[in-house]
Amino acid sequence: MMVIGITCGIIIVAILVMGFFEYQYTRYECANCGKLHKPKVWRWMINLPVGEWKELKCPWCGDKNWHRRNMEE
């Protein structure tokens, strides 16, 4: 029983760490104005991606549209 708990804990920590790095190094490109932006953590978590796209509101032009994910190097 303890092994299952430890395994589940390790999996949850791994998912949280991967999510942190994804959020840290990802910007989204507005389809309307082309500028890169980083959404707030709450918006990033609740908007589910469709491939490389997320429906977000651009802070620069105010357009609510599908924005393409752009990973930083």
C-alpha positions as CSV (number, residue, x, y, z in Angstrom):
1,M,0.0,0.0,0.0
2,M,2.8,2.4,0.9
3,V,4.5,1.7,-2.5
4,I,1.4,2.9,-4.3
5,G,1.2,6.1,-2.3
6,I,4.9,6.9,-3.0
7,T,4.5,6.1,-6.7
8,C,1.5,8.4,-6.9
9,G,3.3,11.1,-5.1
10,I,6.3,10.9,-7.4
11,I,4.0,11.1,-10.5
12,I,2.2,14.1,-9.1
13,V,5.5,15.9,-8.4
14,A,6.8,15.1,-11.9
15,I,3.6,16.5,-13.5
16,L,3.9,19.7,-11.4
17,V,7.6,20.1,-12.4
18,M,6.8,19.6,-16.1
19,G,4.0,22.1,-15.9
20,F,6.2,24.7,-14.2
21,F,8.9,24.4,-16.9
22,E,6.2,24.5,-19.7
23,Y,4.8,27.7,-18.3
24,Q,8.2,29.2,-17.5
25,Y,9.5,28.8,-21.1
26,T,6.4,29.2,-23.2
27,R,5.1,32.4,-24.8
28,Y,2.1,32.7,-27.1
29,E,2.0,34.6,-30.4
30,C,-1.1,36.6,-31.2
31,A,-2.6,35.7,-34.6
32,N,-3.8,39.3,-35.0
33,C,-0.8,41.5,-34.1
34,G,2.0,38.8,-34.0
35,K,3.4,39.9,-30.6
36,L,4.5,37.4,-28.1
37,H,3.0,37.4,-24.6
38,K,2.8,35.2,-21.5
39,P,-0.7,34.7,-20.0
40,K,-1.4,34.8,-16.3
41,V,-0.9,31.4,-14.6
42,W,-4.7,31.0,-14.0
43,R,-5.6,31.6,-17.7
44,W,-2.8,29.3,-18.7
45,M,-4.1,26.5,-16.5
46,I,-7.8,26.7,-17.4
47,N,-7.5,27.1,-21.2
48,L,-6.9,23.7,-22.7
49,P,-4.6,23.6,-25.7
50,V,-5.5,22.2,-29.1
51,G,-2.2,21.1,-30.4
52,E,0.0,24.1,-30.3
53,W,-2.9,26.5,-30.0
54,K,-4.7,28.1,-27.0
55,E,-7.6,30.5,-27.0
56,L,-6.3,33.5,-25.1
57,K,-6.8,37.3,-25.0
58,C,-3.9,39.3,-26.3
59,P,-2.8,42.0,-23.8
60,W,-1.4,44.2,-26.6
61,C,-4.4,44.4,-29.1
62,G,-7.2,42.9,-27.0
63,D,-8.1,40.2,-29.6
64,K,-9.5,37.0,-28.1
65,N,-8.4,34.4,-30.6
66,W,-6.3,31.2,-30.9
67,H,-2.7,32.0,-30.1
68,R,0.2,29.7,-31.2
69,R,2.7,28.4,-28.6
70,N,6.2,29.6,-29.0
71,M,8.9,27.9,-26.9
72,E,11.8,30.1,-25.8
73,E,15.3,28.7,-26.2
